[in-house]
Amino acid sequence: MANVILTAGATAPHHQPLHVFYALLPIVVLAIAFDFYCLRDLVRARSVRHLPKVVWALIIVLISAPWGGLIYLFVGRDRGRPSTAP
């Protein structure tokens, strides 16, 4: 009986079904789009906090999406000063 179980497991495919790829594709596309949004925001920003823009760009690109972009938005993005005019 143990031989039947072992051989049945050995003949099973070792790759994920294609439908799993299609299910994860929208998440991957959104993560990449979010990184592009963060990079666009970084390029357009007048100033950033704590690090130079080049370092923030590397953080956005090299740290797994969406974590690099989130770190930039919460830590590095310069939100500007509040206006004193009415």
C-alpha positions as CSV (number, residue, x, y, z in Angstrom):
1,M,0.0,0.0,0.0
2,A,2.9,2.4,0.8
3,N,4.4,1.8,-2.6
4,V,1.1,2.8,-4.3
5,I,1.1,6.1,-2.3
6,L,4.7,6.8,-3.1
7,T,4.4,6.2,-6.8
8,A,1.2,8.2,-7.0
9,G,3.0,11.2,-5.5
10,A,6.0,10.7,-7.8
11,T,3.9,11.0,-10.9
12,A,2.1,14.2,-9.9
13,P,3.1,17.3,-11.8
14,H,5.6,19.6,-10.2
15,H,4.3,22.9,-11.6
16,Q,1.4,25.1,-10.6
17,P,-1.6,25.0,-12.8
18,L,-2.0,27.9,-15.3
19,H,-5.2,29.2,-13.6
20,V,-3.1,30.1,-10.6
21,F,-0.9,32.3,-12.8
22,Y,-4.0,34.0,-14.2
23,A,-5.4,34.6,-10.8
24,L,-2.2,36.3,-9.5
25,L,-1.7,38.3,-12.7
26,P,-3.9,41.3,-11.6
27,I,-2.1,41.5,-8.3
28,V,1.3,41.6,-10.0
29,V,0.1,44.2,-12.5
30,L,-1.3,46.4,-9.6
31,A,2.0,46.1,-7.7
32,I,4.0,47.2,-10.8
33,A,1.7,50.1,-11.5
34,F,2.0,51.2,-7.9
35,D,5.8,51.2,-8.2
36,F,5.5,53.3,-11.3
37,Y,3.2,55.7,-9.5
38,C,5.7,56.1,-6.7
39,L,8.6,56.6,-9.1
40,R,6.6,59.2,-11.0
41,D,5.8,61.0,-7.8
42,L,9.4,60.9,-6.8
43,V,10.6,62.4,-10.0
44,R,8.0,65.2,-9.8
45,A,8.7,66.0,-6.1
46,R,10.5,69.2,-5.3
47,S,12.1,67.6,-2.3
48,V,12.1,64.4,-0.3
49,R,12.9,63.6,3.3
50,H,15.8,61.7,4.9
51,L,17.6,60.4,1.7
52,P,18.5,61.6,-1.8
53,K,16.1,60.9,-4.6
54,V,18.4,58.3,-6.2
55,V,18.4,56.3,-3.0
56,W,14.6,56.5,-2.8
57,A,14.3,55.3,-6.4
58,L,16.5,52.3,-5.5
59,I,14.3,51.5,-2.5
60,I,11.1,51.7,-4.5
61,V,12.6,49.4,-7.3
62,L,14.6,46.9,-5.2
63,I,12.4,46.3,-2.3
64,S,9.5,43.9,-3.2
65,A,6.4,45.7,-4.3
66,P,4.5,47.3,-2.7
67,W,6.8,47.6,0.4
68,G,9.4,49.9,-1.2
69,G,6.7,52.3,-2.5
70,L,4.9,52.3,0.8
71,I,8.1,53.1,2.7
72,Y,8.7,56.0,0.3
73,L,5.2,57.4,0.6
74,F,5.1,57.2,4.4
75,V,8.8,58.1,5.3
76,G,10.4,59.8,2.3
77,R,7.7,61.8,0.7
78,D,7.8,65.5,1.6
79,R,4.2,66.5,2.2
80,G,5.0,70.2,2.2
81,R,4.2,72.8,4.7
82,P,0.6,73.7,5.5
83,S,-0.5,77.0,4.1
84,T,-1.0,79.9,6.4
85,A,-3.2,81.8,4.0
86,P,-7.0,81.6,4.5
